[in-house]
Amino acid sequence: MRPSGRKTDQMRKVSFERNFSKHAEGSCLVKFGDTHVLCTASLEDKTPPWLRNSGKGWVTAEYGMLPRATGERMRREASSGKQSGRTQEIQRLIGRSLRAIVDLEALGERQISIDCDVIQADGGTRTAAITGSWIALHDCLKWMEARSMVKVEKVLKDHIAAISCGIFASQPVIDLDYLEDSAAETDANFVMTGSGGIVEIQGTAEGKPFSQDEFLTLLGLARNGIDELVALQKQAIG
């Protein structure tokens, strides 16, 4: 039995609240159970120096956790003068995931910066951030389309979503919360497109190595979970 009482293939309740921030071109408050992440998309009329005059745009991401997103207050990374390795790894993952489904030439020489701020953490913050960021990016592109800057269907090639899966108490399970994640025998994150493409898989055995059959079981759980998340994204954007 999982601590939450969920079935092995049952995700936490997922919700998207669009237009959460009135100033951002696109924004979404995403909730995976008690994990809450605010994703905002900001349009900048410039590109990184290495893309100037290339005809291509860029999508990048930043990630951070508020001091009381967890049980004890964390020091703000800005006050220490540098980001942790975990923070850098997660924000690069978010950026890679979003660029996988964006036509950078169709975007033009512009940059969209996605900010993912974890308000409350209970496991799966990176997967929630990726899934919610797609909504924020979509709405930023809709904002641009309303001003005749781009066509959303030309820039946004597919949906992208992410989910965690792992082996907890010797059972493959989906969407681990903190209690499961902290005690999992195997922990993995899957990033996939709506059409079934795999963008990235991060998997680690925390103790006993996992088998190929166990990996395929986790992949199957993830595929079903991604399908459910994409359906929810479609419902959210109408």
Secondary structure, 3 states (H helix, E strand, C coil): CCCCCCCCCCCCCEEEEECCCCCCCEEEEEEECCEEEEEEEEEECCCCHHHCCCCCCEEEEEEEECCCCCCCCCCCHHHHCCCCHHHHHHHHHHHHHHHCCECHHHHCCCEEEEEEEEEECCCCHHHHHHHHHHHHHHHHHHHHHCCCCCCHHHHECCCEEEEEEEEECCEEEECCCHHHHCCCCEEEEEEEECCCCEEEEEEEECCCCCCHHHHHHHHHHHHHHHHHHHHHHHHHHC
